[in-house]
Amino acid sequence: MPSDSPGFLVTVATAPAALGFRSNARAVLGLGLPLVGSHMAQFSLHVTDTIMLGWYGVIDLAAGALGATMFFAFFTLGAGYANAVMPLVATAAAGGEEDEVRRATRMGMWLSIGYAVLVLPFFLYAAPILSVLGQEAEVSAIGGAYLAIVGFGLAPALLVMVLKSYLAALGRTQVVLWVTVSAVFVNAALNWVFIFGNLGAPEMGARGAALASVFVQLFTLAVMLAYAVWLPALRRYTLLVRFWRADWPALWRVNALGLPIGLAMLAETGLFAASAVMMGWLGPNPLAAHAIALEITAMFFMIHMGLSNAATVLVGRARGRRDIVGLRAAARASIVISMAVAVTTMLIYFTLGELMVGAFLAPDDPKRAVIVPLGVTLLWVAAIFQLADGGQAMAMGLLRGIQDTKLPMVIAAVSYWLVGIPVSYALAFVLGYEGVGLWLGLVVGLAVAAVALMIRFWRAVGTG
């Protein structure tokens, strides 16, 4: 049945009985908490970069944050293929189609590698692009050097995402968590060496953080791939056997599902990337405060991402079993848990904002007195959009589970770029609210997306 038709699931057979809310909540948390931990550990790599670059210097912090934002704009587009692998594998495994598990995963890896090669030139010539975007000369130079190095880590980073999706869809979330946690410690150690020039290494600042990131991605890929290939319980999928052979039907299926996911994710990431560029027009201090506040909010957003991934897998499995009642029940439990997390996060932002922002700057940094209050104010604004941000993330995860990605891509693009960006610009620069106005525009864009995507999902599956 075509996944672009609302209501396409209401005709599938129902299971004899659906699990109650508590059972579904346990299923969401059992699958989701390790994924939450994995996402938070993954993002801790970049929080570590931000903190250590903040200790090194504000200019390198601003340049590294800007470069990281640009990197993730490309990363999220390519990660669409990994996100497509998750529901495809979950549905195929639930339906007993082992060949489809292997085919979807393998072609997800192919597409990830091809995409990384295709966009590499942007990273190699990023410095003049940043300059054209209106960044200060020193920030452009350092940010461009950062991107020229970190671009070589894109392919292994995307392959890691595919393997994580493959393992998560098969219920192997614990290894995903522990491998990612170990990478955090490796990253911190390498940052200490390359950023500050310890153990005889040259002092590289932001470039050192980029080099450490590349090594960490290679390390994570090696461990994850070894587990996926050699674990006895997973050997039957023969993931790398004749890996070089093309499987064009499977490749087009993954691309058809993954490209809209990637574009929708890019629309959201691009919203924040554009906000970083616009914040840079206000100067290095507002950009540094924006970078810190964004790191904090993105870390908490990883909780929603993990829960969203769990929803994708559970809904995908229900789809594979043709269990519409179970699908709806799993969706409701996922949404309730996500909203509870959003409310808790709001309270944390309002009460611990100064403590969290201050942790990103050295105690004796002369610009601390300016940056910390700016960052705290932005966190208060971020508290307002927690329900919207969590809602749109969960809706996206649910829609991916039913393999409905084309219209959600359009909804995301319109919400973020035709609503969010213009409102941000108007509030920040036309009405003069500067950074606060810019972030309020983000609230509007995310809220529109959350409402529209939730309506799309429930129209597709019904509310019975």
TORKOL-4160 file (C-alpha; in steps of 0.2 Angstrom, whole numbers, padded with zeros to 4 digits, m for minus):
464
<pt num="1" X="0000" Y="0000" Z="0000"/>
<pt num="2" X="0007" Y="0017" Z="m0004"/>
<pt num="3" X="0014" Y="0026" Z="0011"/>
<pt num="4" X="0010" Y="0043" Z="0005"/>
<pt num="5" X="m0009" Y="0040" Z="0007"/>
<pt num="6" X="m0017" Y="0045" Z="0024"/>
<pt num="7" X="m0026" Y="0031" Z="0031"/>
<pt num="8" X="m0016" Y="0018" Z="0022"/>
<pt num="9" X="m0014" Y="0008" Z="0038"/>
<pt num="10" X="m0032" Y="0007" Z="0044"/>
<pt num="11" X="m0036" Y="m0008" Z="0033"/>
<pt num="12" X="m0023" Y="m0019" Z="0040"/>
<pt num="13" X="m0028" Y="m0033" Z="0051"/>
<pt num="14" X="m0029" Y="m0031" Z="0070"/>
<pt num="15" X="m0020" Y="m0042" Z="0083"/>
<pt num="16" X="m0031" Y="m0052" Z="0095"/>
<pt num="17" X="m0027" Y="m0040" Z="0110"/>
<pt num="18" X="m0016" Y="m0025" Z="0112"/>
<pt num="19" X="m0004" Y="m0022" Z="0126"/>
<pt num="20" X="m0010" Y="m0010" Z="0140"/>
<pt num="21" X="m0002" Y="0007" Z="0143"/>
<pt num="22" X="0010" Y="0001" Z="0156"/>
<pt num="23" X="0016" Y="m0013" Z="0145"/>
<pt num="24" X="0019" Y="m0001" Z="0130"/>
<pt num="25" X="0027" Y="0011" Z="0141"/>
<pt num="26" X="0039" Y="m0002" Z="0147"/>
<pt num="27" X="0043" Y="m0007" Z="0129"/>
<pt num="28" X="0046" Y="0011" Z="0124"/>
<pt num="29" X="0058" Y="0014" Z="0139"/>
<pt num="30" X="0066" Y="m0003" Z="0137"/>
<pt num="31" X="0071" Y="0000" Z="0119"/>
<pt num="32" X="0072" Y="0019" Z="0121"/>
<pt num="33" X="0083" Y="0022" Z="0136"/>
<pt num="34" X="0098" Y="0013" Z="0129"/>
<pt num="35" X="0095" Y="0023" Z="0113"/>
<pt num="36" X="0093" Y="0039" Z="0123"/>
<pt num="37" X="0110" Y="0035" Z="0132"/>
<pt num="38" X="0118" Y="0032" Z="0115"/>
<pt num="39" X="0112" Y="0048" Z="0108"/>
<pt num="40" X="0117" Y="0058" Z="0123"/>
<pt num="41" X="0134" Y="0050" Z="0123"/>
<pt num="42" X="0136" Y="0053" Z="0104"/>
<pt num="43" X="0132" Y="0071" Z="0107"/>
<pt num="44" X="0143" Y="0072" Z="0122"/>
<pt num="45" X="0157" Y="0071" Z="0109"/>
<pt num="46" X="0152" Y="0088" Z="0103"/>
<pt num="47" X="0148" Y="0095" Z="0120"/>
<pt num="48" X="0166" Y="0089" Z="0125"/>
<pt num="49" X="0173" Y="0099" Z="0110"/>
<pt num="50" X="0163" Y="0114" Z="0115"/>
<pt num="51" X="0169" Y="0114" Z="0133"/>
<pt num="52" X="0187" Y="0111" Z="0129"/>
<pt num="53" X="0187" Y="0124" Z="0115"/>
<pt num="54" X="0179" Y="0136" Z="0127"/>
<pt num="55" X="0193" Y="0133" Z="0139"/>
<pt num="56" X="0205" Y="0136" Z="0124"/>
<pt num="57" X="0198" Y="0152" Z="0118"/>
<pt num="58" X="0182" Y="0161" Z="0113"/>
<pt num="59" X="0187" Y="0163" Z="0094"/>
<pt num="60" X="0191" Y="0145" Z="0093"/>
<pt num="61" X="0175" Y="0141" Z="0102"/>
<pt num="62" X="0164" Y="0151" Z="0090"/>
<pt num="63" X="0173" Y="0145" Z="0075"/>
<pt num="64" X="0172" Y="0127" Z="0080"/>
<pt num="65" X="0154" Y="0129" Z="0085"/>
<pt num="66" X="0150" Y="0136" Z="0068"/>
<pt num="67" X="0160" Y="0123" Z="0059"/>
<pt num="68" X="0151" Y="0109" Z="0069"/>
<pt num="69" X="0134" Y="0116" Z="0064"/>
<pt num="70" X="0139" Y="0116" Z="0046"/>
<pt num="71" X="0145" Y="0098" Z="0047"/>
<pt num="72" X="0129" Y="0092" Z="0055"/>
<pt num="73" X="0119" Y="0101" Z="0042"/>
<pt num="74" X="0127" Y="0089" Z="0029"/>
<pt num="75" X="0128" Y="0074" Z="0042"/>
<pt num="76" X="0109" Y="0075" Z="0045"/>
<pt num="77" X="0105" Y="0074" Z="0026"/>
<pt num="78" X="0116" Y="0059" Z="0024"/>
<pt num="79" X="0109" Y="0051" Z="0040"/>
<pt num="80" X="0092" Y="0050" Z="0032"/>
<pt num="81" X="0098" Y="0034" Z="0024"/>
<pt num="82" X="0102" Y="0027" Z="0042"/>
<pt num="83" X="0085" Y="0032" Z="0048"/>
<pt num="84" X="0077" Y="0023" Z="0033"/>
<pt num="85" X="0086" Y="0007" Z="0038"/>
<pt num="86" X="0078" Y="0007" Z="0055"/>
<pt num="87" X="0060" Y="0005" Z="0050"/>
<pt num="88" X="0064" Y="m0006" Z="0035"/>
<pt num="89" X="0074" Y="m0018" Z="0046"/>
<pt num="90" X="0061" Y="m0018" Z="0060"/>
<pt num="91" X="0047" Y="m0022" Z="0048"/>
<pt num="92" X="0057" Y="m0035" Z="0039"/>
<pt num="93" X="0063" Y="m0044" Z="0055"/>
<pt num="94" X="0045" Y="m0044" Z="0062"/>
<pt num="95" X="0039" Y="m0052" Z="0046"/>
<pt num="96" X="0053" Y="m0065" Z="0046"/>
<pt num="97" X="0061" Y="m0058" Z="0030"/>
<pt num="98" X="0079" Y="m0060" Z="0034"/>
<pt num="99" X="0085" Y="m0056" Z="0016"/>
<pt num="100" X="0077" Y="m0039" Z="0017"/>
<pt num="101" X="0086" Y="m0035" Z="0033"/>
<pt num="102" X="0103" Y="m0038" Z="0025"/>
<pt num="103" X="0098" Y="m0029" Z="0008"/>
<pt num="104" X="0091" Y="m0013" Z="0017"/>
<pt num="105" X="0106" Y="m0012" Z="0028"/>
<pt num="106" X="0119" Y="m0015" Z="0015"/>
<pt num="107" X="0112" Y="m0002" Z="0003"/>
<pt num="108" X="0110" Y="0010" Z="0017"/>
<pt num="109" X="0129" Y="0009" Z="0019"/>
<pt num="110" X="0132" Y="0011" Z="0000"/>
<pt num="111" X="0121" Y="0027" Z="0000"/>
<pt num="112" X="0130" Y="0034" Z="0015"/>
<pt num="113" X="0147" Y="0031" Z="0007"/>
<pt num="114" X="0142" Y="0038" Z="m0010"/>
<pt num="115" X="0134" Y="0054" Z="m0001"/>
<pt num="116" X="0150" Y="0057" Z="0009"/>
<pt num="117" X="0161" Y="0057" Z="m0006"/>
<pt num="118" X="0149" Y="0068" Z="m0016"/>
<pt num="119" X="0149" Y="0082" Z="m0003"/>
<pt num="120" X="0167" Y="0081" Z="0002"/>
<pt num="121" X="0172" Y="0096" Z="m0009"/>
<pt num="122" X="0162" Y="0108" Z="0002"/>
<pt num="123" X="0172" Y="0104" Z="0017"/>
<pt num="124" X="0188" Y="0106" Z="0008"/>
<pt num="125" X="0183" Y="0124" Z="0002"/>
<pt num="126" X="0173" Y="0129" Z="0017"/>
<pt num="127" X="0183" Y="0145" Z="0022"/>
<pt num="128" X="0178" Y="0156" Z="0008"/>
<pt num="129" X="0160" Y="0150" Z="0010"/>
<pt num="130" X="0160" Y="0155" Z="0028"/>
<pt num="131" X="0167" Y="0172" Z="0023"/>
<pt num="132" X="0153" Y="0175" Z="0010"/>
<pt num="133" X="0140" Y="0171" Z="0024"/>
<pt num="134" X="0146" Y="0186" Z="0033"/>
<pt num="135" X="0157" Y="0179" Z="0047"/>
<pt num="136" X="0172" Y="0188" Z="0054"/>
<pt num="137" X="0189" Y="0184" Z="0045"/>
<pt num="138" X="0197" Y="0175" Z="0059"/>
<pt num="139" X="0181" Y="0164" Z="0063"/>
<pt num="140" X="0180" Y="0160" Z="0044"/>
<pt num="141" X="0198" Y="0155" Z="0043"/>
<pt num="142" X="0198" Y="0144" Z="0058"/>
<pt num="143" X="0180" Y="0137" Z="0055"/>
<pt num="144" X="0186" Y="0133" Z="0037"/>
<pt num="145" X="0201" Y="0123" Z="0043"/>
<pt num="146" X="0190" Y="0114" Z="0055"/>
<pt num="147" X="0178" Y="0108" Z="0041"/>
<pt num="148" X="0193" Y="0104" Z="0030"/>
<pt num="149" X="0198" Y="0091" Z="0042"/>
<pt num="150" X="0182" Y="0085" Z="0050"/>
<pt num="151" X="0174" Y="0082" Z="0032"/>
<pt num="152" X="0185" Y="0066" Z="0031"/>
<pt num="153" X="0175" Y="0059" Z="0046"/>
<pt num="154" X="0158" Y="0060" Z="0037"/>
<pt num="155" X="0159" Y="0043" Z="0029"/>
<pt num="156" X="0163" Y="0033" Z="0045"/>
<pt num="157" X="0151" Y="0044" Z="0055"/>
<pt num="158" X="0136" Y="0039" Z="0043"/>
<pt num="159" X="0141" Y="0021" Z="0042"/>
<pt num="160" X="0141" Y="0021" Z="0061"/>
<pt num="161" X="0123" Y="0028" Z="0060"/>
<pt num="162" X="0118" Y="0014" Z="0048"/>
<pt num="163" X="0125" Y="0001" Z="0060"/>
<pt num="164" X="0116" Y="0009" Z="0075"/>
<pt num="165" X="0100" Y="0008" Z="0066"/>
<pt num="166" X="0102" Y="m0010" Z="0060"/>
<pt num="167" X="0107" Y="m0015" Z="0078"/>
<pt num="168" X="0093" Y="m0005" Z="0086"/>
<pt num="169" X="0080" Y="m0012" Z="0075"/>
<pt num="170" X="0085" Y="m0030" Z="0080"/>
<pt num="171" X="0084" Y="m0025" Z="0098"/>
<pt num="172" X="0103" Y="m0024" Z="0101"/>
<pt num="173" X="0103" Y="m0007" Z="0109"/>
<pt num="174" X="0115" Y="m0010" Z="0124"/>
<pt num="175" X="0130" Y="m0012" Z="0113"/>
<pt num="176" X="0126" Y="0004" Z="0104"/>
<pt num="177" X="0126" Y="0013" Z="0121"/>
<pt num="178" X="0142" Y="0006" Z="0127"/>
<pt num="179" X="0152" Y="0008" Z="0111"/>
<pt num="180" X="0146" Y="0026" Z="0110"/>
<pt num="181" X="0150" Y="0029" Z="0129"/>
<pt num="182" X="0168" Y="0023" Z="0126"/>
<pt num="183" X="0170" Y="0035" Z="0111"/>
<pt num="184" X="0167" Y="0049" Z="0123"/>
<pt num="185" X="0182" Y="0045" Z="0133"/>
<pt num="186" X="0193" Y="0042" Z="0118"/>
<pt num="187" X="0187" Y="0059" Z="0111"/>
<pt num="188" X="0191" Y="0069" Z="0127"/>
<pt num="189" X="0209" Y="0061" Z="0128"/>
<pt num="190" X="0212" Y="0065" Z="0110"/>
<pt num="191" X="0206" Y="0083" Z="0112"/>
<pt num="192" X="0217" Y="0085" Z="0126"/>
<pt num="193" X="0232" Y="0080" Z="0115"/>
<pt num="194" X="0227" Y="0089" Z="0099"/>
<pt num="195" X="0218" Y="0105" Z="0105"/>
<pt num="196" X="0231" Y="0110" Z="0118"/>
<pt num="197" X="0246" Y="0102" Z="0111"/>
<pt num="198" X="0250" Y="0089" Z="0124"/>
<pt num="199" X="0262" Y="0074" Z="0123"/>
<pt num="200" X="0272" Y="0082" Z="0110"/>
<pt num="201" X="0258" Y="0085" Z="0098"/>
<pt num="202" X="0256" Y="0103" Z="0089"/>
<pt num="203" X="0244" Y="0115" Z="0098"/>
<pt num="204" X="0229" Y="0115" Z="0085"/>
<pt num="205" X="0214" Y="0123" Z="0094"/>
<pt num="206" X="0198" Y="0120" Z="0084"/>
<pt num="207" X="0208" Y="0110" Z="0071"/>
<pt num="208" X="0214" Y="0098" Z="0084"/>
<pt num="209" X="0195" Y="0095" Z="0089"/>
<pt num="210" X="0192" Y="0091" Z="0071"/>
<pt num="211" X="0206" Y="0079" Z="0070"/>
<pt num="212" X="0201" Y="0070" Z="0086"/>
<pt num="213" X="0183" Y="0068" Z="0079"/>
<pt num="214" X="0189" Y="0059" Z="0064"/>
<pt num="215" X="0199" Y="0047" Z="0074"/>
<pt num="216" X="0184" Y="0044" Z="0085"/>
<pt num="217" X="0173" Y="0040" Z="0071"/>
<pt num="218" X="0185" Y="0028" Z="0064"/>
<pt num="219" X="0187" Y="0019" Z="0081"/>
<pt num="220" X="0168" Y="0018" Z="0083"/>
<pt num="221" X="0165" Y="0011" Z="0066"/>
<pt num="222" X="0178" Y="m0002" Z="0068"/>
<pt num="223" X="0170" Y="m0008" Z="0085"/>
<pt num="224" X="0152" Y="m0007" Z="0079"/>
<pt num="225" X="0156" Y="m0016" Z="0062"/>
<pt num="226" X="0166" Y="m0030" Z="0071"/>
<pt num="227" X="0151" Y="m0033" Z="0083"/>
<pt num="228" X="0138" Y="m0033" Z="0069"/>
<pt num="229" X="0148" Y="m0045" Z="0058"/>
<pt num="230" X="0155" Y="m0057" Z="0071"/>
<pt num="231" X="0141" Y="m0059" Z="0084"/>
<pt num="232" X="0135" Y="m0077" Z="0082"/>
<pt num="233" X="0117" Y="m0072" Z="0083"/>
<pt num="234" X="0119" Y="m0059" Z="0069"/>
<pt num="235" X="0130" Y="m0070" Z="0057"/>
<pt num="236" X="0114" Y="m0076" Z="0048"/>
<pt num="237" X="0112" Y="m0059" Z="0040"/>
<pt num="238" X="0129" Y="m0061" Z="0032"/>
<pt num="239" X="0130" Y="m0042" Z="0031"/>
<pt num="240" X="0146" Y="m0040" Z="0022"/>
<pt num="241" X="0146" Y="m0055" Z="0011"/>
<pt num="242" X="0148" Y="m0049" Z="m0007"/>
<pt num="243" X="0146" Y="m0032" Z="m0001"/>
<pt num="244" X="0153" Y="m0025" Z="m0017"/>
<pt num="245" X="0138" Y="m0032" Z="m0027"/>
<pt num="246" X="0124" Y="m0019" Z="m0031"/>
<pt num="247" X="0106" Y="m0022" Z="m0026"/>
<pt num="248" X="0097" Y="m0009" Z="m0036"/>
<pt num="249" X="0079" Y="m0013" Z="m0030"/>
<pt num="250" X="0084" Y="m0012" Z="m0012"/>
<pt num="251" X="0095" Y="0004" Z="m0015"/>
<pt num="252" X="0080" Y="0013" Z="m0023"/>
<pt num="253" X="0069" Y="0008" Z="m0009"/>
<pt num="254" X="0081" Y="0014" Z="0004"/>
<pt num="255" X="0084" Y="0030" Z="m0006"/>
<pt num="256" X="0065" Y="0033" Z="m0008"/>
<pt num="257" X="0062" Y="0032" Z="0010"/>
<pt num="258" X="0079" Y="0039" Z="0016"/>
<pt num="259" X="0081" Y="0055" Z="0005"/>
<pt num="260" X="0064" Y="0063" Z="0012"/>
<pt num="261" X="0070" Y="0059" Z="0029"/>
<pt num="262" X="0086" Y="0067" Z="0027"/>
<pt num="263" X="0079" Y="0082" Z="0019"/>
<pt num="264" X="0066" Y="0084" Z="0033"/>
<pt num="265" X="0081" Y="0082" Z="0045"/>
<pt num="266" X="0091" Y="0095" Z="0035"/>
<pt num="267" X="0076" Y="0107" Z="0036"/>
<pt num="268" X="0077" Y="0107" Z="0055"/>
<pt num="269" X="0096" Y="0106" Z="0056"/>
<pt num="270" X="0097" Y="0120" Z="0043"/>
<pt num="271" X="0085" Y="0130" Z="0054"/>
<pt num="272" X="0098" Y="0130" Z="0068"/>
<pt num="273" X="0112" Y="0132" Z="0056"/>
<pt num="274" X="0104" Y="0148" Z="0049"/>
<pt num="275" X="0101" Y="0154" Z="0066"/>
<pt num="276" X="0120" Y="0152" Z="0070"/>
<pt num="277" X="0124" Y="0162" Z="0054"/>
<pt num="278" X="0112" Y="0176" Z="0059"/>
<pt num="279" X="0118" Y="0176" Z="0077"/>
<pt num="280" X="0136" Y="0178" Z="0070"/>
<pt num="281" X="0130" Y="0194" Z="0063"/>
<pt num="282" X="0128" Y="0200" Z="0080"/>
<pt num="283" X="0146" Y="0197" Z="0085"/>
<pt num="284" X="0157" Y="0183" Z="0093"/>
<pt num="285" X="0150" Y="0185" Z="0110"/>
<pt num="286" X="0131" Y="0182" Z="0105"/>
<pt num="287" X="0137" Y="0168" Z="0094"/>
<pt num="288" X="0147" Y="0160" Z="0108"/>
<pt num="289" X="0132" Y="0161" Z="0120"/>
<pt num="290" X="0121" Y="0154" Z="0106"/>
<pt num="291" X="0133" Y="0140" Z="0103"/>
<pt num="292" X="0133" Y="0135" Z="0122"/>
<pt num="293" X="0114" Y="0137" Z="0124"/>
<pt num="294" X="0112" Y="0126" Z="0108"/>
<pt num="295" X="0124" Y="0113" Z="0114"/>
<pt num="296" X="0113" Y="0112" Z="0130"/>
<pt num="297" X="0096" Y="0111" Z="0122"/>
<pt num="298" X="0103" Y="0098" Z="0109"/>
<pt num="299" X="0109" Y="0087" Z="0123"/>
<pt num="300" X="0092" Y="0086" Z="0131"/>
<pt num="301" X="0084" Y="0084" Z="0113"/>
<pt num="302" X="0094" Y="0068" Z="0112"/>
<pt num="303" X="0081" Y="0061" Z="0125"/>
<pt num="304" X="0067" Y="0064" Z="0112"/>
<pt num="305" X="0078" Y="0057" Z="0098"/>
<pt num="306" X="0080" Y="0041" Z="0108"/>
<pt num="307" X="0062" Y="0039" Z="0112"/>
<pt num="308" X="0058" Y="0044" Z="0094"/>
<pt num="309" X="0069" Y="0030" Z="0088"/>
<pt num="310" X="0061" Y="0018" Z="0100"/>
<pt num="311" X="0044" Y="0023" Z="0093"/>
<pt num="312" X="0050" Y="0020" Z="0075"/>
<pt num="313" X="0055" Y="0002" Z="0079"/>
<pt num="314" X="0040" Y="m0002" Z="0089"/>
<pt num="315" X="0028" Y="0005" Z="0076"/>
<pt num="316" X="0038" Y="m0003" Z="0062"/>
<pt num="317" X="0037" Y="m0020" Z="0071"/>
<pt num="318" X="0018" Y="m0018" Z="0073"/>
<pt num="319" X="0017" Y="m0014" Z="0054"/>
<pt num="320" X="0027" Y="m0029" Z="0050"/>
<pt num="321" X="0014" Y="m0040" Z="0061"/>
<pt num="322" X="0000" Y="m0030" Z="0053"/>
<pt num="323" X="m0006" Y="m0025" Z="0071"/>
<pt num="324" X="m0014" Y="m0008" Z="0069"/>
<pt num="325" X="m0021" Y="m0009" Z="0087"/>
<pt num="326" X="m0004" Y="m0012" Z="0094"/>
<pt num="327" X="0003" Y="0001" Z="0083"/>
<pt num="328" X="m0008" Y="0015" Z="0090"/>
<pt num="329" X="m0005" Y="0009" Z="0108"/>
<pt num="330" X="0013" Y="0010" Z="0106"/>
<pt num="331" X="0012" Y="0027" Z="0098"/>
<pt num="332" X="0001" Y="0034" Z="0112"/>
<pt num="333" X="0014" Y="0028" Z="0125"/>
<pt num="334" X="0028" Y="0035" Z="0116"/>
<pt num="335" X="0020" Y="0052" Z="0115"/>
<pt num="336" X="0015" Y="0053" Z="0133"/>
<pt num="337" X="0033" Y="0049" Z="0139"/>
<pt num="338" X="0040" Y="0061" Z="0127"/>
<pt num="339" X="0029" Y="0075" Z="0134"/>
<pt num="340" X="0033" Y="0071" Z="0152"/>
<pt num="341" X="0052" Y="0073" Z="0147"/>
<pt num="342" X="0048" Y="0090" Z="0139"/>
<pt num="343" X="0040" Y="0096" Z="0155"/>
<pt num="344" X="0054" Y="0090" Z="0166"/>
<pt num="345" X="0067" Y="0098" Z="0154"/>
<pt num="346" X="0058" Y="0115" Z="0155"/>
<pt num="347" X="0060" Y="0115" Z="0174"/>
<pt num="348" X="0078" Y="0111" Z="0172"/>
<pt num="349" X="0081" Y="0126" Z="0160"/>
<pt num="350" X="0072" Y="0138" Z="0172"/>
<pt num="351" X="0082" Y="0132" Z="0188"/>
<pt num="352" X="0099" Y="0127" Z="0182"/>
<pt num="353" X="0102" Y="0138" Z="0167"/>
<pt num="354" X="0117" Y="0148" Z="0174"/>
<pt num="355" X="0125" Y="0133" Z="0181"/>
<pt num="356" X="0125" Y="0124" Z="0164"/>
<pt num="357" X="0130" Y="0139" Z="0154"/>
<pt num="358" X="0144" Y="0143" Z="0165"/>
<pt num="359" X="0152" Y="0126" Z="0164"/>
<pt num="360" X="0156" Y="0129" Z="0146"/>
<pt num="361" X="0168" Y="0144" Z="0150"/>
<pt num="362" X="0184" Y="0145" Z="0160"/>
<pt num="363" X="0181" Y="0153" Z="0177"/>
<pt num="364" X="0194" Y="0167" Z="0173"/>
<pt num="365" X="0188" Y="0170" Z="0156"/>
<pt num="366" X="0185" Y="0189" Z="0154"/>
<pt num="367" X="0170" Y="0187" Z="0143"/>
<pt num="368" X="0161" Y="0176" Z="0155"/>
<pt num="369" X="0151" Y="0190" Z="0163"/>
<pt num="370" X="0144" Y="0194" Z="0146"/>
<pt num="371" X="0141" Y="0177" Z="0138"/>
<pt num="372" X="0134" Y="0168" Z="0153"/>
<pt num="373" X="0118" Y="0180" Z="0155"/>
<pt num="374" X="0115" Y="0179" Z="0136"/>
<pt num="375" X="0116" Y="0160" Z="0136"/>
<pt num="376" X="0104" Y="0159" Z="0151"/>
<pt num="377" X="0091" Y="0170" Z="0143"/>
<pt num="378" X="0092" Y="0159" Z="0127"/>
<pt num="379" X="0089" Y="0144" Z="0138"/>
<pt num="380" X="0073" Y="0152" Z="0145"/>
<pt num="381" X="0067" Y="0154" Z="0128"/>
<pt num="382" X="0072" Y="0136" Z="0124"/>
<pt num="383" X="0061" Y="0131" Z="0139"/>
<pt num="384" X="0046" Y="0138" Z="0129"/>
<pt num="385" X="0049" Y="0127" Z="0114"/>
<pt num="386" X="0052" Y="0110" Z="0123"/>
<pt num="387" X="0034" Y="0103" Z="0120"/>
<pt num="388" X="0035" Y="0109" Z="0102"/>
<pt num="389" X="0052" Y="0101" Z="0099"/>
<pt num="390" X="0048" Y="0085" Z="0108"/>
<pt num="391" X="0032" Y="0084" Z="0098"/>
<pt num="392" X="0039" Y="0086" Z="0081"/>
<pt num="393" X="0053" Y="0074" Z="0085"/>
<pt num="394" X="0041" Y="0061" Z="0091"/>
<pt num="395" X="0029" Y="0063" Z="0076"/>
<pt num="396" X="0043" Y="0061" Z="0064"/>
<pt num="397" X="0048" Y="0045" Z="0072"/>
<pt num="398" X="0031" Y="0038" Z="0072"/>
<pt num="399" X="0029" Y="0043" Z="0053"/>
<pt num="400" X="0045" Y="0034" Z="0049"/>
<pt num="401" X="0039" Y="0019" Z="0058"/>
<pt num="402" X="0024" Y="0018" Z="0045"/>
<pt num="403" X="0036" Y="0023" Z="0031"/>
<pt num="404" X="0027" Y="0039" Z="0028"/>
<pt num="405" X="0041" Y="0052" Z="0024"/>
<pt num="406" X="0037" Y="0062" Z="0008"/>
<pt num="407" X="0023" Y="0074" Z="0015"/>
<pt num="408" X="0032" Y="0075" Z="0032"/>
<pt num="409" X="0047" Y="0082" Z="0022"/>
<pt num="410" X="0036" Y="0095" Z="0014"/>
<pt num="411" X="0028" Y="0100" Z="0031"/>
<pt num="412" X="0045" Y="0101" Z="0039"/>
<pt num="413" X="0052" Y="0112" Z="0026"/>
<pt num="414" X="0038" Y="0124" Z="0026"/>
<pt num="415" X="0037" Y="0125" Z="0045"/>
<pt num="416" X="0055" Y="0128" Z="0047"/>
<pt num="417" X="0060" Y="0139" Z="0032"/>
<pt num="418" X="0044" Y="0148" Z="0027"/>
<pt num="419" X="0038" Y="0151" Z="0045"/>
<pt num="420" X="0053" Y="0149" Z="0057"/>
<pt num="421" X="0067" Y="0158" Z="0048"/>
<pt num="422" X="0057" Y="0173" Z="0042"/>
<pt num="423" X="0049" Y="0175" Z="0060"/>
<pt num="424" X="0067" Y="0174" Z="0067"/>
<pt num="425" X="0074" Y="0187" Z="0056"/>
<pt num="426" X="0059" Y="0199" Z="0058"/>
<pt num="427" X="0060" Y="0197" Z="0077"/>
<pt num="428" X="0079" Y="0198" Z="0079"/>
<pt num="429" X="0083" Y="0212" Z="0066"/>
<pt num="430" X="0068" Y="0221" Z="0061"/>
<pt num="431" X="0060" Y="0223" Z="0078"/>
<pt num="432" X="0077" Y="0223" Z="0087"/>
<pt num="433" X="0075" Y="0209" Z="0099"/>
<pt num="434" X="0092" Y="0202" Z="0093"/>
<pt num="435" X="0096" Y="0184" Z="0100"/>
<pt num="436" X="0080" Y="0182" Z="0110"/>
<pt num="437" X="0069" Y="0187" Z="0095"/>
<pt num="438" X="0079" Y="0175" Z="0084"/>
<pt num="439" X="0076" Y="0160" Z="0096"/>
<pt num="440" X="0057" Y="0165" Z="0098"/>
<pt num="441" X="0056" Y="0162" Z="0079"/>
<pt num="442" X="0063" Y="0145" Z="0081"/>
<pt num="443" X="0049" Y="0142" Z="0094"/>
<pt num="444" X="0036" Y="0147" Z="0080"/>
<pt num="445" X="0043" Y="0136" Z="0067"/>
<pt num="446" X="0044" Y="0120" Z="0078"/>
<pt num="447" X="0027" Y="0123" Z="0085"/>
<pt num="448" X="0019" Y="0123" Z="0067"/>
<pt num="449" X="0029" Y="0107" Z="0063"/>
<pt num="450" X="0024" Y="0098" Z="0078"/>
<pt num="451" X="0005" Y="0101" Z="0076"/>
<pt num="452" X="0005" Y="0097" Z="0057"/>
<pt num="453" X="0015" Y="0081" Z="0059"/>
<pt num="454" X="0005" Y="0074" Z="0073"/>
<pt num="455" X="m0011" Y="0078" Z="0063"/>
<pt num="456" X="m0003" Y="0068" Z="0048"/>
<pt num="457" X="0001" Y="0053" Z="0059"/>
<pt num="458" X="m0016" Y="0051" Z="0067"/>
<pt num="459" X="m0025" Y="0054" Z="0050"/>
<pt num="460" X="m0014" Y="0039" Z="0043"/>
<pt num="461" X="m0017" Y="0027" Z="0057"/>
<pt num="462" X="m0034" Y="0032" Z="0064"/>
<pt num="463" X="m0039" Y="0035" Z="0082"/>
<pt num="464" X="m0049" Y="0019" Z="0085"/>
